[in-house]
Each structure stands twice: as C-alpha cells, then as structure tokens.
C-alpha cells in the first residue's frame, strides 16, 4: 500500500487530508491512553477507509500508530500497530461496495476490536513467549480478552454516537476534492463580438 501511495498522483488537498486525519487520529489516542483499549483511532481509520478507499485508509492507519507512539512510546510493537490499523482502513474500503450500512459498520467495528487485539497478541507471542506452541498461542490470545472486549465496545460506542456525522463530513470533503469539468455543448459567445 505504501508503494501504491508513493506512485499515485495525489492532489495537495488529498495529501493535506491524510496528514490532518493522521494527526487528528494520533492526537485523539493520547487522552484515551489512560483507559485501556478504548480509543477513537480504529473508528476514525475505519471511516477514512470507507470514504476515501484502501490506500488512504491504510496510510492514515499506519501513520496514526507511528505518530501517536512518538508520545506513547515507540518499539517493535509499532510496526504491528501500523499493520493492524492499516488493515482496518483497507478492509473498510470494501463496505460501500457491499452496501453495508450503520448496523453492519457497528459489527465491523466490533470485529476489528478483536482482530486488532489478536494481531498485537501475535506480536507478543512471537517476541516474549517460548516455546511457540498452539497452547502458548491460545494463552497469549486469551490473556487479553478483556482489553479486546473494551476495544470492541469502544468502537461500537464511537460509531453509534459519531458515525453518521463523521460520514457526512467526510463525504462532503470527498465531493469537494474531486472536481470534474464537463465541456459545454453550446458554443460560448464572445461578449465583445455582439
């Protein structure tokens, strides 16, 4: 996705949007750091992927982890967070094509509350647990169930409270970013010739 982003022709408005939304998502994560796993990042990345597509959704998800961890602490886990939030943006881009509406988006957000945790648990299992067996993997996955439940609940609450308004604002931005000029079929008269 980053390769596609690098080789795509983006307008300055789209680049500004990605930078602004990545920054907003990263900053919104910091006040929620005291509450385990409840954060608006997944919600924001989900809607950005939903409206602007997989490449933009992935970039905002990846940059959210990278920028917010400048304040919360960088480490090898950052790559897995970038990957997980990037996947949220990519997969959310398929929801409009499948005509998924509000209830489906809530279910999608809840599912990503668990999937995000499982991706992070996989990193924990690979880095800190030995031996690597199915038993230790299941232990690692089960040890964070409460955090995953909180993440899923947080996603559902953000989507239910702010989802429709966020979607309207983002669709308005998208409409304003893409201008199409349609040539007129009528000849334009020169005012000086009349």
DRENFI-191785 format. One record per atom (N, C-alpha, C): x, y, z. Coordinates in steps of 0.2 Angstrom, whole numbers, padded with zeros to 4 digits, always signed. Example, Ala and Ser with C-alpha at 12.3 -4.5 7.8 and 13.67 -1.06 7.14 Angstrom:
<recs>
+0066-0028+0039+0062-0022+0039+0066-0016+0039+0064-0011+0035+0068-0005+0036+0064+0000+0039
</recs>
This chain:
<recs>
+0004-0006+0000+0000+0000+0000+0004+0006+0000+0010+0006+0004+0014+0012+0004+0017+0013-0003+0019+0008-0006+0021+0008-0013+0016+0012-0018+0010+0009-0017+0005+0012-0021+0004+0020-0020+0004+0021-0013+0004+0028-0011+0009+0033-0014+0015+0030-0014+0021+0034-0017+0020+0035-0024+0017+0030-0028+0017+0031-0035+0010+0033-0038+0006+0036-0033+0000+0038-0035+0000+0046-0036-0003+0049-0041-0004+0056-0041-0009+0058-0037-0007+0062-0031-0012+0064-0027-0012+0072-0027-0018+0075-0026-0018+0082-0026-0016+0084-0019-0014+0091-0019-0011+0094-0012-0017+0093-0007-0023+0093-0009-0029+0093-0004-0029+0086-0001-0028+0081-0005-0028+0074-0003-0022+0073+0002-0016+0075+0000-0010+0074+0005-0012+0078+0011-0015+0084+0011-0016+0088+0017-0021+0084+0021-0026+0081+0018-0031+0077+0022-0028+0071+0025-0024+0068+0022-0021+0062+0025-0017+0064+0031-0013+0070+0030-0009+0072+0036-0013+0075+0042-0018+0078+0040-0023+0081+0045-0026+0075+0049-0029+0070+0045-0033+0065+0049-0028+0060+0052-0022+0059+0050-0017+0055+0054-0016+0059+0060-0014+0065+0060-0013+0069+0066-0019+0069+0071-0025+0070+0068-0031+0070+0072-0032+0063+0076-0031+0058+0072-0032+0051+0075-0026+0050+0080-0020+0052+0079-0015+0051+0083-0016+0055+0090-0018+0061+0089-0019+0066+0095-0025+0063+0099-0030+0061+0096-0036+0058+0099-0034+0052+0103-0029+0048+0101-0027+0042+0105-0024+0044+0112-0021+0050+0112-0017+0051+0118-0021+0052+0124-0027+0056+0124-0030+0057+0131-0034+0050+0133-0035+0046+0128-0038+0039+0130-0033+0034+0132-0026+0036+0132-0021+0031+0134-0022+0028+0141-0025+0032+0145-0026+0030+0152-0032+0025+0153-0036+0025+0148-0041+0020+0148-0039+0014+0143-0038+0008+0146-0035+0003+0142-0040+0001+0136-0037+0001+0130-0040-0001+0123-0046+0003+0121-0048+0008+0124-0054+0012+0122-0051+0018+0119-0051+0019+0112-0048+0024+0108-0052+0025+0102-0052+0032+0100-0056+0033+0094-0052+0032+0087-0046+0029+0087-0042+0028+0081-0045+0023+0077-0047+0018+0079-0050+0012+0075-0056+0015+0071-0060+0019+0075-0066+0022+0072-0064+0027+0066-0060+0031+0068-0058+0036+0063-0055+0033+0056-0050+0028+0057-0047+0025+0052-0052+0021+0048-0057+0018+0051-0062+0014+0048-0066+0019+0043-0068+0025+0045-0072+0029+0041-0068+0032+0036-0061+0033+0037-0057+0036+0032-0056+0031+0026-0056+0024+0028-0055+0019+0023-0062+0019+0019-0067+0019+0023-0074+0019+0020-0075+0024+0015-0073+0030+0016-0075+0035+0011-0069+0036+0006-0063+0036+0008-0058+0038+0003-0054+0032+0000-0056+0026+0002-0053+0020-0001-0047+0017+0003-0044+0011+0000-0039+0007+0004-0033+0010+0005-0030+0014+0000-0023+0017+0000-0023+0022+0006-0028+0027+0005-0029+0032+0010-0030+0029+0017-0035+0025+0017-0036+0021+0024-0030+0018+0027-0026+0015+0023-0020+0011+0026-0015+0017+0028-0014+0022+0024-0009+0027+0026-0011+0030+0033-0018+0032+0033-0020+0035+0040-0019+0030+0045-0021+0024+0044-0020+0019+0050-0013+0018+0052-0008+0018+0047-0001+0017+0048+0002+0023+0052+0000+0029+0049+0003+0035+0052+0000+0036+0059-0006+0034+0060-0009+0035+0067-0004+0032+0072-0002+0026+0071+0002+0022+0076+0009+0025+0076+0012+0027+0071+0018+0030+0071+0019+0036+0074+0014+0041+0073+0014+0047+0076+0012+0047+0083+0007+0043+0085+0005+0043+0092+0010+0040+0097+0014+0035+0094+0019+0032+0098+0025+0036+0099+0025+0042+0096+0030+0047+0097+0029+0050+0104+0023+0050+0106+0021+0052+0113+0020+0046+0118+0018+0041+0116+0016+0035+0120+0021+0030+0120+0026+0030+0116+0032+0025+0116+0033+0021+0110+0038+0022+0107+0040+0018+0101+0043+0011+0103+0042+0006+0099+0045+0000+0100+0044-0005+0094+0046-0011+0095+0044-0016+0089+0037-0017+0088+0033-0015+0093+0025-0016+0093+0022-0011+0088+0026-0005+0087+0023+0000+0082+0022-0003+0075+0026-0007+0073+0025-0010+0066+0019-0014+0066+0017-0018+0071+0011-0022+0071+0005-0017+0072+0006-0012+0076+0000-0007+0076-0001-0004+0069+0004-0002+0066+0004+0001+0059+0000-0004+0055+0002-0010+0055-0001-0015+0051-0008-0016+0052-0010-0017+0059-0017-0018+0061-0021-0012+0059-0019-0006+0061-0024+0000+0059-0024+0001+0051-0018-0001+0048-0019+0000+0041-0024-0005+0038-0024-0011+0040-0029-0016+0038-0036-0014+0039-0037-0011+0045-0044-0008+0046-0046-0003+0040-0041+0001+0038-0043+0006+0033-0044+0002+0026-0040-0003+0025-0040-0007+0019-0047-0010+0018-0049-0014+0024-0055-0018+0024-0061-0014+0024-0061-0008+0027-0067-0004+0027-0068-0001+0020-0064-0001+0016-0065+0002+0009-0070-0003+0005-0070-0009+0008-0075-0014+0004-0082-0013+0006-0083-0009+0012-0090-0009+0015-0095-0005+0010-0093+0000+0007-0098+0004+0002-0100-0001-0004-0095-0005-0006-0096-0009-0012-0101-0015-0010-0101-0017-0004-0105-0022-0001-0112-0019+0001-0112-0012+0001-0118-0008+0003-0120-0010+0011-0115-0010+0015-0115-0011+0022-0117-0004+0025-0122-0004+0029-0124+0002+0032-0123+0002+0040-0126+0006+0044-0125+0008+0050-0124+0001+0055-0129-0003+0055-0128-0009+0059-0122-0013+0057-0121-0014+0050-0115-0018+0048-0109-0015+0050-0109-0008+0050-0102-0004+0052-0101-0005+0059-0106-0006+0063-0105-0007+0070-0102-0014+0071-0105-0019+0068-0102-0026+0068-0095-0026+0066-0094-0022+0060-0087-0022+0058-0082-0019+0063-0084-0014+0066-0080-0011+0071-0079-0015+0077-0084-0019+0079-0083-0023+0085-0078-0029+0083-0079-0032+0077-0075-0037+0074-0067-0035+0074-0066-0028+0072-0060-0026+0072-0057-0024+0079-0061-0023+0084-0059-0023+0091-0055-0029+0093-0058-0035+0091-0055-0041+0092-0049-0043+0088-0050-0042+0081-0044-0043+0077-0038-0039+0078-0039-0033+0080-0033-0029+0082-0029-0032+0087-0033-0034+0093-0030-0037+0098-0026-0043+0097-0029-0047+0092-0026-0054+0090-0020-0052+0086-0019-0047+0082-0013-0046+0079-0008-0044+0084-0010-0039+0089-0005-0037+0094-0003-0043+0098-0007-0048+0099-0006-0054+0103-0001-0058+0100-0002-0058+0093+0003-0062+0089+0010-0060+0090+0011-0053+0090+0017-0050+0091+0020-0052+0098+0016-0051+0103+0018-0053+0110+0020-0060+0110+0016-0065+0107+0018-0072+0107+0025-0073+0104+0026-0070+0098+0032-0071+0095+0038-0068+0098+0037-0062+0102+0043-0059+0105+0044-0061+0112+0039-0063+0116+0040-0064+0123+0039-0071+0125+0035-0075+0122+0033-0082+0124+0037-0087+0121+0040-0092+0125+0043-0098+0122+0041-0104+0126+0040-0109+0123+0041-0111+0116+0035-0109+0112+0035-0109+0106+0030-0107+0102+0026-0113+0100+0021-0114+0104+0016-0120+0103+0009-0117+0102+0004-0122+0100-0003-0120+0100-0005-0118+0107-0003-0121+0112-0005-0120+0119-0003-0113+0121+0003-0111+0120+0006-0104+0122+0002-0099+0117+0001-0100+0111-0003-0096+0107-0010-0094+0109-0013-0100+0111-0020-0099+0114-0020-0095+0121-0015-0096+0125-0014-0092+0131-0013-0085+0129-0009-0084+0125-0007-0077+0123-0014-0073+0120-0017-0077+0116-0024-0074+0113-0029-0073+0119-0029-0078+0124-0034-0077+0129-0033-0072+0134-0026-0071+0135-0024-0066+0141-0026-0059+0140-0028-0057+0134-0030-0050+0133-0038-0049+0131-0042-0054+0133-0049-0054+0131-0052-0048+0133-0051-0046+0139-0054-0040+0142-0052-0034+0139-0046-0033+0137-0044-0027+0133-0047-0027+0126-0048-0033+0123-0051-0034+0116-0059-0032+0117-0062-0034+0122-0069-0033+0123-0070-0025+0124-0065-0022+0128-0066-0015+0129-0065-0011+0122-0060-0013+0118-0059-0010+0111-0065-0011+0107-0068-0017+0107-0074-0018+0103-0080-0014+0105-0081-0013+0112-0086-0009+0114-0085-0002+0113-0079+0000+0114-0077+0007+0112-0078+0009+0105-0076+0004+0100-0078+0005+0093-0085+0006+0092-0089+0002+0095-0096+0002+0094-0099+0009+0096-0097+0011+0102-0100+0017+0105-0098+0023+0101-0091+0023+0098-0089+0029+0094-0093+0029+0087-0094+0023+0085-0098+0023+0078-0105+0025+0079-0109+0022+0085-0116+0024+0086-0116+0031+0088-0112+0034+0091-0113+0041+0093-0110+0046+0088-0105+0045+0084-0102+0050+0080-0102+0047+0072-0104+0041+0071-0103+0038+0064-0106+0042+0059-0113+0044+0060-0116+0047+0054-0114+0054+0053-0112+0058+0058-0110+0064+0057-0103+0064+0054-0099+0060+0056-0092+0059+0053-0092+0057+0046-0097+0052+0044-0098+0050+0037-0100+0056+0033-0105+0060+0035-0107+0066+0031-0102+0071+0030-0098+0072+0035-0092+0077+0034-0087+0075+0029-0085+0068+0030-0080+0065+0026-0083+0065+0018-0089+0063+0017-0092+0063+0011-0092+0070+0007-0093+0075+0012-0093+0082+0009-0086+0084+0007-0081+0082+0011-0074+0083+0009-0072+0080+0003-0074+0073+0002-0073+0070-0004-0076+0073-0010-0082+0075-0009-0085+0078-0015-0082+0085-0017-0079+0088-0012-0076+0095-0014-0069+0093-0017-0066+0088-0015-0059+0086-0018-0059+0085-0025-0064+0081-0027-0064+0079-0034-0069+0083-0038-0066+0087-0042-0070+0091-0047-0069+0089-0054-0075+0088-0057-0075+0086-0064-0077+0091-0069-0074+0093-0074-0076+0098-0078-0079+0095-0084-0085+0097-0086-0089+0094-0092-0089+0099-0097-0087+0098-0103-0087+0103-0108-0094+0105-0110-0095+0111-0111-0102+0113-0114-0103+0111-0121-0109+0109-0123-0110+0108-0130-0112+0114-0134-0114+0119-0130-0116+0125-0133-0110+0130-0134-0109+0133-0140-0104+0137-0141-0104+0143-0136-0099+0145-0133-0099+0151-0129-0098+0157-0133-0102+0162-0133-0102+0168-0137-0097+0173-0134-0093+0176-0138-0089+0181-0135-0093+0188-0134-0093+0190-0128-0097+0196-0127-0095+0202-0131-0088+0203-0133-0086+0208-0137-0088+0208-0144-0090+0202-0147-0092+0202-0154-0100+0203-0155-0103+0205-0149-0111+0206-0150-0112+0214-0150
</recs>
